[in-house]
Amino acid sequence: MNAPTTPALGGSTAPIRTRDGVQLMQRDWPAETPRARLLLVHGLGEHCGRYAKLAADLNAAGVSVRSFDHRGHGLSEGKRGVISAEPDCLARDAIEIYNAYAAEDTDRPFLLGHSLGGLVVMRAVTALGLVPRGLVASSPALAAHATAFERLLSRTLMRLAPDLTVANGLPADKLSHAADVEGEYMNDPLRHGRISARLAQFIFDTGPQVVANAARLQVPTLLQVAGSDLLVDPAGSRAFASSAPPQSLQFHDYSSLYHEIYNEAEPARSEVVRNLLDWLRRHF
């Protein structure tokens, strides 16, 4: 399925082809005077262009940003909301792109993931051997609010029709307290609202696996969690934080914030971004 034409999102784009032949679209926001680099991995149903504002904040702090659209998302190839049968295909996509980015210079980039992207990057680091300069996870999908029926439906469809997509059910009015976020999200031509059984099962299965591996965390990590998140269950992040080595993890639990903490209403957004930038600077 061809993705729609992109709106003006800044940065520059370039395709990259994965090991299994899927073309993913990358986007770069370079800093004028770079002190570090960061690969950003987006969430379910969205695309990397939604992070232009965060990229500008990072650029101002001397951090060059690269991101990419997951397969089945944004400007990348693939049926919307569908992933391949390869185990950990999303994490392996991220590892491929991270390693290619790392090879372009002598410094290892940081790695940041939001929501589904947070789950993906935490899986890559805790189970698949990726060692970034530092890891940041924002509202990672380590636990879901799904009902028992929804989990049963996912398991049933996984057996019968793993690539059949259904509405992902994300409540757009609970993304942020900022008044304009819901409308911009719903009117975004690169956003979609689909999820396949295979992708849902990846989320259901992988979140608990990442939590179980928390004690193995050795990479400097910042975990930023929306305490009033109604899209993913923050209990998963809290469980991870309680088991991770304290010398490796800095944990912020923003009790009143909704899911998209980098798109929250002010003054909360400035606090979240300041915490991110302060942590990054300590690890330059």
C-alpha positions as CSV (number, residue, x, y, z in Angstrom):
1,M,0.0,0.0,0.0
2,N,1.4,3.4,-0.9
3,A,1.6,6.0,1.8
4,P,0.1,9.4,1.3
5,T,2.1,12.5,0.4
6,T,4.0,13.9,3.4
7,P,3.2,17.3,4.7
8,A,6.1,19.7,5.3
9,L,7.9,18.3,8.4
10,G,11.4,19.8,8.2
11,G,14.6,17.8,8.0
12,S,15.6,15.7,5.1
13,T,14.4,12.2,4.1
14,A,16.2,9.2,2.6
15,P,15.1,5.6,2.1
16,I,16.8,2.6,3.6
17,R,16.1,-1.0,2.6
18,T,15.9,-3.7,5.3
19,R,17.4,-7.2,5.3
20,D,14.1,-8.5,4.0
21,G,13.6,-5.9,1.3
22,V,11.2,-3.5,2.9
23,Q,11.9,0.2,2.1
24,L,11.8,2.4,5.2
25,M,11.9,6.2,5.1
26,Q,14.4,7.9,7.4
27,R,14.3,11.6,8.4
28,D,17.2,13.7,9.6
29,W,17.2,16.8,11.7
30,P,20.9,17.7,12.0
31,A,22.2,20.1,14.7
32,E,24.2,23.1,13.5
33,T,27.0,22.4,16.0
34,P,26.5,18.7,17.0
35,R,27.7,17.4,20.3
36,A,25.9,14.1,20.1
37,R,23.5,12.1,17.9
38,L,20.2,10.4,18.7
39,L,18.0,7.8,16.9
40,L,14.3,8.3,17.6
41,V,11.7,5.5,17.2
42,H,8.1,6.5,17.0
43,G,4.9,4.9,18.3
44,L,1.9,2.9,17.0
45,G,-0.1,4.4,14.1
46,E,2.0,7.5,13.8
47,H,5.2,8.5,12.0
48,C,8.5,10.1,12.7
49,G,7.5,13.5,11.4
50,R,5.4,14.1,14.5
51,Y,8.6,14.6,16.4
52,A,9.8,17.7,14.5
53,K,9.2,19.9,17.6
54,L,11.2,17.6,19.9
55,A,13.9,17.4,17.2
56,A,14.2,21.2,17.3
57,D,14.6,21.1,21.1
58,L,17.3,18.5,20.7
59,N,19.0,20.4,17.9
60,A,19.2,23.5,20.0
61,A,21.0,21.4,22.7
62,G,23.5,20.2,20.1
63,V,21.9,16.8,19.4
64,S,21.5,15.7,15.8
65,V,18.4,13.5,15.3
66,R,17.6,10.7,12.9
67,S,14.3,8.9,12.9
68,F,12.4,6.6,10.6
69,D,8.9,5.3,9.9
70,H,8.2,1.7,11.0
71,R,7.2,-0.7,8.3
72,G,3.5,-0.3,7.7
73,H,3.6,3.3,8.9
74,G,4.1,6.8,7.5
75,L,6.2,6.9,4.3
76,S,7.6,3.4,4.7
77,E,6.4,0.4,2.7
78,G,4.0,-2.2,4.0
79,K,0.3,-2.6,4.7
80,R,-0.8,-0.2,7.4
81,G,-0.4,-1.7,10.9
82,V,1.1,-5.0,9.6
83,I,4.6,-6.4,10.5
84,S,6.4,-9.4,9.1
85,A,6.5,-12.9,10.6
86,E,10.2,-12.5,11.4
87,P,10.5,-12.6,15.2
88,D,11.4,-9.1,16.5
89,C,11.2,-7.6,13.1
90,L,10.6,-4.0,14.5
91,A,13.5,-4.3,16.9
92,R,15.7,-5.7,14.2
93,D,14.7,-2.8,11.9
94,A,15.7,-0.4,14.6
95,I,19.0,-2.2,15.2
96,E,19.8,-2.1,11.4
97,I,19.1,1.6,11.2
98,Y,21.0,2.4,14.5
99,N,24.1,0.5,13.3
100,A,24.1,2.3,9.9
101,Y,23.7,5.6,11.7
102,A,26.5,4.7,14.2
103,A,28.8,3.8,11.3
104,E,28.6,7.3,9.8
105,D,30.8,8.8,12.6
106,T,32.9,7.9,15.5
107,D,30.4,8.6,18.4
108,R,27.7,6.1,19.2
109,P,24.3,7.7,19.1
110,F,21.7,7.8,21.9
111,L,18.5,5.8,21.3
112,L,15.0,7.1,22.2
113,G,11.7,5.4,21.7
114,H,8.1,6.4,22.5
115,S,5.2,4.1,23.2
116,L,5.5,1.1,20.7
117,G,8.9,2.6,19.9
118,G,9.8,2.5,23.6
119,L,9.0,-1.2,23.7
120,V,11.0,-1.8,20.5
121,V,14.2,0.0,21.8
122,M,14.0,-1.6,25.2
123,R,13.7,-5.0,23.6
124,A,16.7,-4.3,21.3
125,V,18.8,-3.3,24.3
126,T,17.7,-5.8,27.0
127,A,17.4,-8.9,24.7
128,L,19.1,-8.4,21.3
129,G,22.4,-7.0,22.2
130,L,22.2,-3.4,21.1
131,V,24.4,-1.1,23.1
132,P,23.7,2.6,22.5
133,R,25.4,5.5,24.1
134,G,22.3,5.8,26.3
135,L,18.7,4.7,26.2
136,V,15.6,6.9,26.6
137,A,12.1,5.4,26.8
138,S,9.0,7.6,26.8
139,S,5.7,6.0,27.9
140,P,6.9,2.6,26.6
141,A,4.3,-0.1,25.9
142,L,5.5,-2.5,28.5
143,A,1.9,-3.3,29.7
144,A,-1.5,-2.8,28.0
145,H,-4.9,-1.8,29.1
146,A,-6.4,-4.5,26.9
147,T,-9.3,-6.6,28.3
148,A,-9.3,-10.4,28.5
149,F,-11.6,-10.5,25.5
150,E,-9.2,-8.4,23.4
151,R,-6.3,-10.6,24.3
152,L,-8.3,-13.7,23.4
153,L,-9.4,-12.2,20.1
154,S,-5.7,-11.4,19.4
155,R,-4.6,-14.9,20.1
156,T,-7.5,-16.3,17.9
157,L,-6.7,-14.0,15.0
158,M,-3.0,-14.8,15.4
159,R,-3.8,-18.4,14.5
160,L,-6.4,-17.7,11.8
161,A,-5.5,-14.4,10.2
162,P,-2.4,-12.8,11.7
163,D,-2.2,-10.0,9.1
164,L,-5.9,-9.0,9.4
165,T,-6.1,-5.5,10.7
166,V,-8.7,-4.0,13.0
167,A,-9.0,-0.5,14.6
168,N,-6.3,0.0,17.2
169,G,-8.8,1.7,19.6
170,L,-6.4,4.4,20.8
171,P,-8.3,7.2,22.4
172,A,-7.0,10.3,20.6
173,D,-8.6,12.6,23.1
174,K,-6.2,11.2,25.8
175,L,-3.0,11.7,23.9
176,S,-2.3,15.1,25.6
177,H,-3.9,17.8,27.6
178,A,-2.8,20.4,25.0
179,A,-5.9,21.5,23.1
180,D,-4.5,21.2,19.5
181,V,-2.9,17.8,19.7
182,E,-6.0,15.6,19.1
183,G,-7.1,17.6,16.0
184,E,-3.6,17.6,14.5
185,Y,-3.3,13.9,15.1
186,M,-6.7,13.0,13.6
187,N,-6.1,15.2,10.6
188,D,-2.6,14.0,9.9
189,P,-2.6,12.2,6.5
190,L,0.3,10.0,7.5
191,R,-1.4,8.7,10.6
192,H,-3.4,5.5,10.6
193,G,-5.6,3.7,13.1
194,R,-5.0,0.0,12.2
195,I,-3.3,-2.9,14.0
196,S,-2.8,-6.5,13.0
197,A,-3.1,-9.5,15.3
198,R,0.6,-10.2,14.8
199,L,1.5,-6.6,15.9
200,A,-0.9,-6.7,18.8
201,Q,0.6,-10.1,20.0
202,F,4.1,-8.7,19.7
203,I,3.1,-5.9,22.1
204,F,1.2,-8.3,24.5
205,D,4.1,-10.8,24.6
206,T,7.2,-8.5,24.5
207,G,6.2,-6.0,27.2
208,P,6.4,-8.6,30.0
209,Q,9.6,-10.0,28.5
210,V,11.3,-6.6,28.7
211,V,10.1,-6.2,32.3
212,A,11.5,-9.7,33.1
213,N,14.9,-8.6,31.7
214,A,15.0,-5.3,33.7
215,A,17.7,-6.6,36.1
216,R,20.0,-7.2,33.1
217,L,20.0,-3.5,32.1
218,Q,23.5,-2.1,31.8
219,V,23.1,0.8,29.5
220,P,22.5,4.3,31.1
221,T,18.7,4.7,30.8
222,L,16.2,7.4,31.2
223,L,12.6,6.2,31.7
224,Q,9.9,8.9,31.4
225,V,6.4,7.7,32.1
226,A,3.0,9.3,31.8
227,G,1.3,8.5,35.1
228,S,-2.2,9.1,33.8
229,D,-1.6,7.2,30.6
230,L,-4.8,5.7,29.1
231,L,-3.1,4.3,25.9
232,V,-0.5,2.1,27.6
233,D,-0.5,0.9,31.2
234,P,2.2,2.7,33.2
235,A,2.3,-0.2,35.6
236,G,4.7,-1.9,33.2
237,S,7.2,0.9,33.4
238,R,6.9,1.0,37.2
239,A,7.6,-2.7,37.4
240,F,10.6,-2.3,35.1
241,A,11.9,0.6,37.3
242,S,11.5,-1.4,40.5
243,S,13.7,-4.3,39.1
244,A,16.3,-2.4,37.1
245,P,19.7,-1.7,38.6
246,P,19.4,1.8,40.2
247,Q,22.9,2.8,38.9
248,S,21.7,2.3,35.3
249,L,18.2,4.0,35.5
250,Q,16.8,7.4,36.1
251,F,13.0,7.2,36.4
252,H,10.5,10.0,36.1
253,D,6.8,9.3,36.8
254,Y,4.7,12.3,35.8
255,S,1.6,11.5,37.7
256,S,-0.9,13.8,36.0
257,L,0.3,13.6,32.4
258,Y,-1.2,11.8,29.4
259,H,0.5,9.5,27.0
260,E,2.4,11.9,24.7
261,I,4.6,13.6,27.3
262,Y,6.6,15.5,24.6
263,N,3.4,17.0,23.3
264,E,1.8,17.8,26.6
265,A,0.4,21.2,27.6
266,E,2.7,23.7,29.2
267,P,4.3,24.0,31.6
268,A,4.4,20.2,31.8
269,R,6.0,19.8,28.4
270,S,8.9,22.1,29.3
271,E,9.6,20.1,32.4
272,V,9.7,16.8,30.5
273,V,11.9,18.1,27.8
274,R,14.2,19.8,30.4
275,N,14.6,16.4,32.2
276,L,15.5,14.8,28.9
277,L,18.0,17.4,27.9
278,D,19.6,17.5,31.4
279,W,20.0,13.7,31.3
280,L,21.5,13.7,27.8
281,R,24.0,16.5,28.7
282,R,25.2,14.4,31.7
283,H,26.0,11.6,29.3
284,F,27.6,13.6,26.4
